[in-house]
Amino acid sequence: MEEFIEGLMTKCGLSAEQADKVVEYVKDNADKIPELVKSSGVADMLPDSIGDKLGGLLG
């Protein structure tokens, strides 16, 4: 989990507090996230190889 938090801080420019809030949100909404990603169209904006893999996870 620490690697995920570090990535949020480094790649997204979040503070440690903000990154912790993201982690809590992800934990609290883990069951909803696949549907949110699918309905948002984010998967369609990703390169094919990533979108295909994510599509397999999302159903």
C-alpha positions, 0 to 999 in steps of 0.5 A: 500500500505504501508503494501506491501512496508514494505513486500518488504523491510522486506521479499525481503531486498529492500531499501525503494527506491527500494520498491517504484520503484517496486510499481510504476512498478506494478502500471504501468504494472498491466494489463500485470502482469497476462500474464507475470506470466502465460508465465514465468511459475512461477505459476507452481512452486508454491504449488498447492493450491496457483498455483490453486488460481493464475491460476483462476485469470490468466484464 
